[in-house]
């Protein structure tokens, strides 16, 4: 009883990187072409590095 819970702040880029390491399927919807969407599974750290350049 009475244990303190420590909250840890994680930078968004680290959270996204950790999420993408699980190789989920990602959907990207283009802002100006709402009828077009891209869905992929990203594999490999090189792809992840290039993806982060977009953000």
DSSP file (Angstrom, degrees, kcal/mol; ACC not computed):
  #  RESIDUE AA STRUCTURE BP1 BP2  ACC     N-H-->O    O-->H-N    N-H-->O    O-->H-N    TCO  KAPPA ALPHA  PHI   PSI    X-CA   Y-CA   Z-CA
    1    1 A X              0   0    0      0, 0.0     0, 0.0     0, 0.0     0, 0.0   0.000 360.0 360.0 360.0 148.8    0.0    0.0    0.0
    2    2 A X        +     0   0    0      1,-0.2     2,-0.2     0, 0.0     0, 0.0   0.698 360.0 160.7  73.2  19.3    1.0    3.6   -0.6
    3    3 A X        -     0   0    0      1,-0.1     2,-0.4     2,-0.0    -1,-0.2  -0.544  38.0-126.4 -75.6 139.5    3.6    2.8   -3.3
    4    4 A X        -     0   0    0     -2,-0.2     2,-0.6     1,-0.0    -1,-0.1  -0.682  14.3-142.0 -84.7 136.6    4.6    5.7   -5.5
    5    5 A X        -     0   0    0     -2,-0.4     2,-0.6     2,-0.0    -1,-0.0  -0.884  13.7-144.9 -98.8 122.6    4.3    5.3   -9.2
    6    6 A X        -     0   0    0     -2,-0.6     2,-0.4     2,-0.0    -2,-0.0  -0.773   8.8-148.6 -91.1 124.2    7.1    7.0  -11.1
    7    7 A X        -     0   0    0     -2,-0.6     2,-0.5     2,-0.0    -2,-0.0  -0.766   8.7-156.0 -92.0 135.5    6.0    8.5  -14.4
    8    8 A X        -     0   0    0     -2,-0.4     2,-0.5     2,-0.0    -2,-0.0  -0.946   9.5-138.8-114.4 128.9    8.7    8.5  -17.1
    9    9 A X        -     0   0    0     -2,-0.5     2,-0.4     0, 0.0    -2,-0.0  -0.758  20.6-166.2 -87.2 126.2    8.6   11.0  -20.0
   10   10 A X        -     0   0    0     -2,-0.5     2,-0.1     2,-0.0     5,-0.0  -0.938  24.1-116.0-115.1 133.4    9.5    9.4  -23.3
   11   11 A X    >>  -     0   0    0     -2,-0.4     4,-1.9     1,-0.1     3,-0.7  -0.428  25.6-123.9 -64.9 139.4   10.3   11.5  -26.4
   12   12 A X  H 3> S+     0   0    0      1,-0.2     4,-2.6     2,-0.2     5,-0.2   0.856 109.8  56.7 -54.8 -38.6    7.7   10.8  -29.1
   13   13 A X  H 3> S+     0   0    0      1,-0.2     4,-2.3     2,-0.2    -1,-0.2   0.879 107.8  48.4 -63.7 -36.2   10.4    9.8  -31.7
   14   14 A X  H <> S+     0   0    0     -3,-0.7     4,-2.4     2,-0.2    -1,-0.2   0.881 111.0  50.6 -69.6 -37.6   11.6    7.1  -29.3
   15   15 A X  H  X S+     0   0    0     -4,-1.9     4,-2.1     2,-0.2    -2,-0.2   0.918 112.3  46.3 -65.4 -43.7    8.1    5.8  -28.7
   16   16 A X  H  X S+     0   0    0     -4,-2.6     4,-2.7     2,-0.2    -2,-0.2   0.916 111.9  51.6 -64.6 -42.9    7.4    5.6  -32.4
   17   17 A X  H  X S+     0   0    0     -4,-2.3     4,-1.3    -5,-0.2    -2,-0.2   0.923 110.5  48.1 -60.1 -44.9   10.8    3.9  -33.0
   18   18 A X  H  < S+     0   0    0     -4,-2.4     4,-0.4     1,-0.2    -1,-0.2   0.889 112.2  50.1 -62.7 -39.5   10.0    1.3  -30.3
   19   19 A X  H >< S+     0   0    0     -4,-2.1     3,-1.3     1,-0.2     5,-0.4   0.919 109.6  50.1 -64.1 -44.3    6.5    0.8  -31.9
   20   20 A X  H >< S+     0   0    0     -4,-2.7     3,-1.7     1,-0.3    -1,-0.2   0.713  95.2  71.6 -71.1 -20.0    7.9    0.3  -35.4
   21   21 A X  T 3< S+     0   0    0     -4,-1.3    -1,-0.3     1,-0.3    -2,-0.2   0.736  88.3  64.3 -66.0 -20.6   10.5   -2.3  -34.2
   22   22 A X  T <  S-     0   0    0     -3,-1.3    -1,-0.3    -4,-0.4    -2,-0.2   0.429 109.9-126.2 -81.4   1.6    7.5   -4.7  -33.7
   23   23 A X    <   +     0   0    0     -3,-1.7    -3,-0.1     1,-0.1    -2,-0.1   0.899  43.7 173.8  57.6  50.2    7.0   -4.5  -37.5
   24   24 A X        -     0   0    0     -5,-0.4    18,-0.8     1,-0.1     2,-0.4  -0.351  40.7 -95.7 -78.0 166.8    3.3   -3.5  -37.5
   25   25 A X  E     -A   41   0A   0     16,-0.2     2,-0.4    -2,-0.1    16,-0.3  -0.724  42.9-155.3 -81.2 132.4    1.5   -2.7  -40.7
   26   26 A X  E     -A   40   0A   0     14,-3.8    14,-2.3    -2,-0.4     2,-0.5  -0.914   6.1-156.6-113.5 133.5    1.5    1.1  -41.2
   27   27 A X  E     -A   39   0A   0     -2,-0.4     2,-0.5    12,-0.2    12,-0.2  -0.937   6.7-168.8-108.8 132.1   -1.1    3.1  -43.1
   28   28 A X  E     -A   38   0A   0     10,-3.0    10,-2.6    -2,-0.5     2,-0.5  -0.983   3.4-163.0-119.7 123.5   -0.2    6.5  -44.6
   29   29 A X  E     -A   37   0A   0     -2,-0.5     2,-0.3     8,-0.2     8,-0.2  -0.917  21.8-126.2-106.4 129.4   -3.0    8.7  -46.0
   30   30 A X        -     0   0    0      6,-1.4     3,-0.3     3,-0.6     6,-0.2  -0.562  11.2-138.0 -79.0 135.2   -1.9   11.5  -48.2
   31   31 A X  S    S+     0   0    0     -2,-0.3     3,-0.3     1,-0.2    -1,-0.1   0.892 100.6  34.1 -60.7 -45.4   -3.2   14.9  -47.2
   32   32 A X  S    S+     0   0    0      1,-0.2     2,-0.3     2,-0.1    -1,-0.2   0.566 121.2  48.4 -91.8  -8.5   -4.1   16.2  -50.6
   33   33 A X    >   +     0   0    0     -3,-0.3     3,-2.0     3,-0.1    -3,-0.6  -0.679  64.0 171.9-129.4  77.7   -5.2   12.8  -52.1
   34   34 A X  T 3  S+     0   0    0     -2,-0.3    -1,-0.1    -3,-0.3    -2,-0.1   0.677  74.5  60.9 -66.9 -17.9   -7.5   11.4  -49.4
   35   35 A X  T 3  S+     0   0    0     -3,-0.1     2,-0.5    -6,-0.1    -1,-0.3   0.571  94.3  76.7 -84.3  -7.7   -8.6    8.5  -51.7
   36   36 A X    <   +     0   0    0     -3,-2.0    -6,-1.4    -6,-0.2     2,-0.3  -0.880  57.6 169.7-105.9 131.5   -5.1    7.2  -51.9
   37   37 A X  E     -A   29   0A   0     -2,-0.5     2,-0.4    -8,-0.2    -8,-0.2  -0.988  21.7-147.3-138.4 151.4   -3.5    5.3  -49.0
   38   38 A X  E     -A   28   0A   0    -10,-2.6   -10,-3.0    -2,-0.3     2,-0.4  -0.959  12.7-171.1-117.7 131.5   -0.3    3.3  -48.6
   39   39 A X  E     +A   27   0A   0     -2,-0.4     2,-0.3   -12,-0.2   -12,-0.2  -0.991  18.3 151.6-127.8 129.1    0.0    0.3  -46.3
   40   40 A X  E     -A   26   0A   0    -14,-2.3   -14,-3.8    -2,-0.4     2,-0.5  -0.966  43.1-127.6-147.9 158.6    3.3   -1.4  -45.5
   41   41 A X  E     -A   25   0A   0     -2,-0.3     2,-0.5   -16,-0.3   -16,-0.2  -0.979  32.0-143.5-106.1 123.4    5.2   -3.4  -43.0
   42   42 A X        -     0   0    0    -18,-0.8     2,-0.4    -2,-0.5   -19,-0.1  -0.766  21.0-178.2 -92.3 127.1    8.5   -1.7  -42.3
   43   43 A X        +     0   0    0     -2,-0.5     4,-0.3   -20,-0.1   -22,-0.1  -0.986  42.7  29.3-126.7 132.6   11.4   -4.0  -41.7
   44   44 A X  S  > S-     0   0    0     -2,-0.4     4,-1.4     1,-0.1     3,-0.2   0.194  77.0-101.4  99.5 144.1   14.9   -3.0  -40.9
   45   45 A X  H  > S+     0   0    0      1,-0.2     4,-2.4     2,-0.2     5,-0.1   0.769 114.9  63.5 -71.8 -26.0   16.5   -0.1  -39.1
   46   46 A X  H  > S+     0   0    0      2,-0.2     4,-2.0     1,-0.2    -1,-0.2   0.923 104.2  47.7 -64.8 -42.8   17.6    1.6  -42.4
   47   47 A X  H  > S+     0   0    0     -4,-0.3     4,-2.2     1,-0.2    -1,-0.2   0.909 111.1  52.0 -62.4 -41.2   13.9    2.0  -43.4
   48   48 A X  H  X S+     0   0    0     -4,-1.4     4,-2.0     1,-0.2    -2,-0.2   0.895 107.3  52.1 -63.6 -40.2   13.1    3.3  -39.9
   49   49 A X  H  X S+     0   0    0     -4,-2.4     4,-0.9     1,-0.2    -1,-0.2   0.921 112.0  45.8 -62.0 -43.6   15.9    5.9  -40.1
   50   50 A X  H  X S+     0   0    0     -4,-2.0     4,-0.6     1,-0.2     3,-0.3   0.853 109.1  56.1 -69.0 -33.8   14.6    7.2  -43.4
   51   51 A X  H >X S+     0   0    0     -4,-2.2     3,-1.2     1,-0.2     4,-0.6   0.896 103.7  53.9 -63.3 -39.8   11.1    7.2  -42.1
   52   52 A X  H >< S+     0   0    0     -4,-2.0     3,-0.5     1,-0.3    -1,-0.2   0.746  95.7  67.3 -69.2 -22.4   12.1    9.5  -39.3
   53   53 A X  H 3< S+     0   0    0     -4,-0.9    -1,-0.3    -3,-0.3    -2,-0.2   0.784  95.6  58.2 -65.9 -24.6   13.6   12.0  -41.7
   54   54 A X  H <<        0   0    0     -3,-1.2    -1,-0.2    -4,-0.6    -2,-0.2   0.776 360.0 360.0 -74.2 -26.6   10.0   12.6  -42.9
   55   55 A X    <<        0   0    0     -4,-0.6    -1,-0.2    -3,-0.5    -2,-0.2   0.449 360.0 360.0 -88.8 360.0    8.9   13.7  -39.4
